[in-house]
Amino acid sequence: GAVVSQHPSRVICKSGTSVKIECRSLDFQATTMFWYRQFPKQSLMLMATSNEGSKATYEQGVEKDKFLINHASLTLSTLTVTSAHPEDSSFYICSARDRSSGRTSSFYEQYFGPGTRLTVT
Amino acid sequence: SQQGEEDPQALSIQEGENATMNCSYKTSINNLQWYRQNSGRGLVHLILIRSNEREKHSGRLRVTLDTSKKSSSLLITASRAADTASYFCATPGQGAQKLVFGQGTRLTINP
């Protein structure tokens, strides 16, 4: 099956610093990746859609200057939380779609990374 | 924005019993998916049901879809402790590639 990895799995940083989270598709190419944020006991909220070779598309209410997304290759997207504050502490999850899959059901399916727990102190 | 409303928000049952979770949505869809999330982990795709399907099975999972009521259910039969997780329904969002997740049901299977 398609595998998506995230690094780091956990990170603790001080308020005001920046943190970069990587999302990689390990065995497939992904022209599109998605970044979600999940607060404890809540659902996933889509933050942005990351498109390889072009600018990310942010959801309403998500600050693009604070959450920088770079999708430089077909297997890597990065999310940088700039000038992090305690309220940015959350679980960040990425997902990817397989651009070449011929299986009909997987056209709609997203493969999720294991998530990154960010704690800002 | 959240499209899916799930109930119950939390469900606790004994091992071996069946667990049923429901999801309602607001707009017309062409498919609905169910995902599982173990605590502190990513999501695992369980099953996709298309709008022209009424029921679909996968192992101990049974999913129904009623497009007239804009609702879906996920039934897990003969539950096991390992089924303890949160379960989310997801529907296509604006733009074909997006997914909009429901609030989720936290399922606890007691041994």
Boltz contact constraints between the chains, C-beta under 6 A:
constraints:
  - contact:
      token1: [A, 32]
      token2: [B, 97]
      max_distance: 6.0
  - contact:
      token1: [A, 43]
      token2: [B, 101]
      max_distance: 6.0
  - contact:
      token1: [A, 43]
      token2: [B, 103]
      max_distance: 6.0
  - contact:
      token1: [A, 43]
      token2: [B, 104]
      max_distance: 6.0
  - contact:
      token1: [A, 44]
      token2: [B, 101]
      max_distance: 6.0
  - contact:
      token1: [A, 93]
      token2: [B, 42]
      max_distance: 6.0
  - contact:
      token1: [A, 105]
      token2: [B, 48]
      max_distance: 6.0
  - contact:
      token1: [A, 108]
      token2: [B, 31]
      max_distance: 6.0
  - contact:
      token1: [A, 109]
      token2: [B, 45]
      max_distance: 6.0
  - contact:
      token1: [A, 112]
      token2: [B, 42]
      max_distance: 6.0
  - contact:
      token1: [A, 112]
      token2: [B, 43]
      max_distance: 6.0
  - contact:
      token1: [A, 113]
      token2: [B, 42]
      max_distance: 6.0
  - contact:
      token1: [A, 114]
      token2: [B, 41]
      max_distance: 6.0
  - contact:
      token1: [A, 114]
      token2: [B, 42]
      max_distance: 6.0
  - contact:
      token1: [A, 115]
      token2: [B, 42]
      max_distance: 6.0
